[in-house]
Amino acid sequence: MISTQLYAAVETNCFRIHNDIISVGDSISQMISKAGNPISQHSYMLDTGNNTLITATDLVYQVGNEIYTLSMQEGRVTRIIWDRS
């Protein structure tokens, strides 16, 4: 018997946590005041294409059975990925 597990990852503009909504464009202070501390985070460098590097950070939050990965650049949420299994 072969068992496979499928999951979907979708980009979204916002999500609800603790009766608040986190959206692309929110500042890191807004996001942390709404969602608290993430379950994990990872920082890395991105090349802007102009011989300049910026720091980006992915913050991971779990809401029920759903996982949200928020990408942060220059102090703002730039992307939200919603994973559910």
Backbone as CSV, one residue per row, in Angstrom:
resi,resn,N_x,N_y,N_z,CA_x,CA_y,CA_z,C_x,C_y,C_z
1,MET,0.842,-1.170,0.000,0.000,0.000,0.000,0.891,1.238,0.000
2,ILE,0.615,2.135,-0.915,1.365,3.385,-1.010,0.470,4.514,-0.528
3,SER,1.015,5.304,0.357,0.259,6.440,0.879,0.963,7.728,0.475
4,THR,0.207,8.640,-0.062,0.776,9.932,-0.407,-0.017,11.008,0.307
5,GLN,0.666,12.044,0.644,0.021,13.155,1.312,0.137,14.386,0.421
6,LEU,-0.984,14.972,0.118,-0.990,16.152,-0.725,-1.199,17.389,0.130
7,TYR,-0.584,18.463,-0.279,-0.832,19.723,0.397,-0.796,20.835,-0.635
8,ALA,-1.400,21.922,-0.273,-1.453,23.062,-1.181,-0.812,24.258,-0.512
9,ALA,-0.055,24.998,-1.273,0.526,26.259,-0.802,0.031,27.343,-1.746
10,VAL,-0.545,28.373,-1.159,-1.164,29.429,-1.955,-0.697,30.768,-1.430
11,GLU,-0.409,31.687,-2.335,-0.074,33.045,-1.920,-1.368,33.801,-1.649
12,THR,-1.398,34.546,-0.549,-2.577,35.306,-0.171,-2.166,36.717,0.242
13,ASN,-3.110,37.622,0.342,-2.814,39.002,0.729,-2.988,39.257,2.219
14,CYS,-3.726,38.364,2.922,-3.960,38.572,4.346,-4.419,37.276,4.990
15,PHE,-4.402,37.256,6.327,-4.982,36.142,7.073,-5.378,36.627,8.453
16,ARG,-6.274,35.877,9.083,-6.796,36.231,10.396,-6.095,35.414,11.479
17,ILE,-5.696,36.097,12.552,-5.106,35.445,13.711,-5.507,36.242,14.943
18,HIS,-5.965,35.554,15.979,-6.362,36.202,17.238,-7.327,37.364,17.008
19,ASN,-8.301,37.194,16.148,-9.304,38.227,15.829,-8.719,39.475,15.184
20,ASP,-7.516,39.408,14.663,-6.891,40.503,13.920,-6.556,40.010,12.522
21,ILE,-6.344,40.945,11.625,-5.959,40.590,10.257,-4.559,41.113,9.986
22,ILE,-3.709,40.237,9.484,-2.354,40.604,9.053,-2.375,40.662,7.541
23,SER,-1.852,41.743,6.982,-1.896,41.953,5.537,-0.512,42.263,4.981
24,VAL,-0.337,41.993,3.690,0.864,42.436,2.986,0.928,43.958,3.139
25,GLY,2.090,44.464,3.493,2.274,45.895,3.706,2.314,46.279,5.177
26,ASP,1.827,45.399,6.073,1.900,45.692,7.508,3.356,45.800,7.938
27,SER,3.607,46.668,8.904,4.961,46.785,9.453,5.225,45.611,10.388
28,ILE,6.489,45.375,10.676,6.835,44.269,11.569,6.256,44.508,12.956
29,SER,6.206,45.762,13.419,5.648,46.021,14.749,4.136,45.767,14.763
30,GLN,3.427,46.123,13.686,1.994,45.821,13.599,1.767,44.317,13.616
31,MET,2.577,43.612,12.833,2.423,42.173,12.712,2.684,41.472,14.044
32,ILE,3.733,41.846,14.751,4.048,41.196,16.023,3.017,41.552,17.088
33,SER,2.508,42.782,17.077,1.481,43.136,18.065,0.193,42.352,17.816
34,LYS,-0.087,41.990,16.572,-1.293,41.223,16.243,-1.089,39.723,16.457
35,ALA,0.058,39.207,16.040,0.257,37.758,15.983,1.175,37.207,17.062
36,GLY,1.959,38.060,17.716,2.920,37.556,18.698,4.151,36.992,18.011
37,ASN,4.858,36.161,18.736,6.100,35.587,18.213,5.813,34.402,17.293
38,PRO,6.587,34.262,16.218,6.394,33.143,15.291,6.906,31.835,15.892
39,ILE,6.487,30.705,15.278,7.002,29.410,15.736,8.413,29.166,15.207
40,SER,8.776,29.846,14.120,10.149,29.789,13.611,10.396,30.987,12.702
41,GLN,11.677,31.244,12.462,12.040,32.312,11.537,13.384,32.015,10.917
42,HIS,13.587,32.566,9.719,14.824,32.350,8.961,15.163,33.645,8.233
43,SER,16.381,34.143,8.439,16.833,35.358,7.754,17.851,34.998,6.682
44,TYR,17.859,35.767,5.608,18.772,35.535,4.494,18.960,36.846,3.737
45,MET,19.933,36.876,2.858,20.234,38.082,2.078,19.656,37.955,0.675
46,LEU,19.100,39.063,0.175,18.569,39.128,-1.187,19.316,40.193,-1.970
47,ASP,19.630,39.889,-3.215,20.256,40.852,-4.111,19.158,41.655,-4.789
48,THR,19.178,42.963,-4.646,18.147,43.820,-5.242,18.365,44.035,-6.734
49,GLY,19.494,43.589,-7.247,19.799,43.772,-8.658,20.597,45.029,-8.930
50,ASN,20.819,45.836,-7.911,21.583,47.080,-8.045,22.879,47.013,-7.240
51,ASN,23.478,45.828,-7.195,24.684,45.598,-6.394,24.457,45.939,-4.932
52,THR,23.224,45.746,-4.467,22.867,46.006,-3.081,22.185,44.771,-2.505
53,LEU,22.571,44.417,-1.305,21.937,43.298,-0.618,21.032,43.834,0.484
54,ILE,19.881,43.195,0.660,19.012,43.523,1.785,18.728,42.242,2.557
55,THR,18.415,42.398,3.818,18.060,41.255,4.646,16.573,40.986,4.530
56,ALA,16.227,39.741,4.307,14.837,39.298,4.285,14.674,38.253,5.382
57,THR,13.488,38.194,5.935,13.202,37.227,6.995,11.862,36.576,6.720
58,ASP,11.823,35.251,6.833,10.575,34.501,6.746,10.158,34.122,8.160
59,LEU,8.938,34.495,8.542,8.378,34.187,9.855,7.246,33.192,9.657
60,VAL,7.213,32.148,10.470,6.214,31.091,10.323,5.260,31.103,11.515
61,TYR,3.960,31.128,11.201,2.904,31.087,12.214,1.993,29.909,11.927
62,GLN,1.506,29.263,12.988,0.526,28.193,12.836,-0.801,28.666,13.411
63,VAL,-1.853,28.535,12.605,-3.212,28.887,13.016,-4.057,27.641,12.769
64,GLY,-4.393,26.914,13.824,-5.086,25.635,13.658,-4.199,24.671,12.896
65,ASN,-4.718,24.111,11.799,-3.942,23.191,10.958,-3.263,23.898,9.798
66,GLU,-3.316,25.203,9.780,-2.758,25.970,8.670,-1.454,26.641,9.081
67,ILE,-0.532,26.690,8.140,0.765,27.328,8.357,0.851,28.543,7.440
68,TYR,1.232,29.671,8.007,1.419,30.903,7.241,2.884,31.302,7.326
69,THR,3.514,31.514,6.177,4.887,31.996,6.119,4.842,33.427,5.609
70,LEU,5.307,34.344,6.453,5.317,35.763,6.108,6.728,36.163,5.734
71,SER,6.918,36.686,4.545,8.222,37.190,4.121,8.280,38.674,4.453
72,MET,9.355,39.078,5.116,9.546,40.456,5.539,10.774,41.022,4.844
73,GLN,10.638,42.230,4.313,11.768,42.961,3.752,11.631,44.409,4.164
74,GLU,12.738,44.989,4.609,12.785,46.392,5.003,11.659,46.751,5.973
75,GLY,11.387,45.838,6.925,10.442,46.115,7.999,8.978,45.960,7.651
76,ARG,8.659,45.389,6.486,7.256,45.235,6.065,6.994,43.817,5.555
77,VAL,5.746,43.374,5.714,5.321,42.089,5.156,5.220,42.258,3.640
78,THR,5.963,41.437,2.896,5.958,41.541,1.439,5.245,40.370,0.762
79,ARG,5.050,39.278,1.516,4.430,38.096,0.918,3.890,37.214,2.031
80,ILE,2.744,36.588,1.776,2.156,35.633,2.723,1.845,34.355,1.953
81,ILE,2.407,33.248,2.420,2.147,31.940,1.828,1.339,31.131,2.832
82,TRP,0.231,30.551,2.365,-0.686,29.782,3.193,-0.550,28.310,2.819
83,ASP,-0.118,27.491,3.781,0.013,26.038,3.576,-1.031,25.344,4.419
84,ARG,-1.713,24.421,3.829,-2.609,23.577,4.626,-2.446,22.144,4.166
85,SER,-2.502,21.262,5.121,-2.329,19.842,4.759,-3.532,19.041,5.187
